[in-house]
Amino acid sequence: MTTWQGGGHDVRMVLVQSGSTVTGSYDYSEGSISGTVQDNRLIGTWTEDNGVSEGPVEFELAADGKTFTGWWAYDGDDFSATKKQDPSWTGIRVT
């Protein structure tokens, strides 16, 4: 289940990892995520509304593997500045 600032709350997300590649979806505006895993981080892109809205995303998985915190932005935003702020996307494993 995920929650992000300025958007969805308690939204179901499914992520699938194959090697270092991750793909997934979330139940908000036909949301999808794709990226790669580097150590305990998922670095990639989110997309909604069939590609109308998209941008960078980065999640950091907690050591216990049950929660993550991360950041998202729209394409064209200064993502490095976004990542200097408090995390804007959180999640907890429910299954």
ChimeraX attribute file (.defattr): number of C-alpha atoms within 10 A of each C-alpha:
attribute: neighborCount
match mode: 1-to-1
recipient: residues
	/A:1	17
	/A:2	19
	/A:3	18
	/A:4	18
	/A:5	12
	/A:6	8
	/A:7	10
	/A:8	15
	/A:9	14
	/A:10	13
	/A:11	14
	/A:12	17
	/A:13	19
	/A:14	13
	/A:15	12
	/A:16	11
	/A:17	13
	/A:18	9
	/A:19	8
	/A:20	11
	/A:21	15
	/A:22	17
	/A:23	17
	/A:24	15
	/A:25	18
	/A:26	20
	/A:27	15
	/A:28	15
	/A:29	12
	/A:30	12
	/A:31	18
	/A:32	22
	/A:33	23
	/A:34	20
	/A:35	20
	/A:36	18
	/A:37	18
	/A:38	11
	/A:39	9
	/A:40	13
	/A:41	17
	/A:42	22
	/A:43	20
	/A:44	19
	/A:45	20
	/A:46	24
	/A:47	21
	/A:48	17
	/A:49	12
	/A:50	11
	/A:51	12
	/A:52	7
	/A:53	13
	/A:54	20
	/A:55	18
	/A:56	21
	/A:57	22
	/A:58	24
	/A:59	22
	/A:60	20
	/A:61	19
	/A:62	13
	/A:63	9
	/A:64	7
	/A:65	11
	/A:66	12
	/A:67	17
	/A:68	22
	/A:69	20
	/A:70	20
	/A:71	23
	/A:72	23
	/A:73	20
	/A:74	15
	/A:75	13
	/A:76	9
	/A:77	12
	/A:78	11
	/A:79	17
	/A:80	10
	/A:81	9
	/A:82	14
	/A:83	16
	/A:84	9
	/A:85	9
	/A:86	10
	/A:87	18
	/A:88	18
	/A:89	21
	/A:90	20
	/A:91	20
	/A:92	18
	/A:93	13
	/A:94	8
	/A:95	5
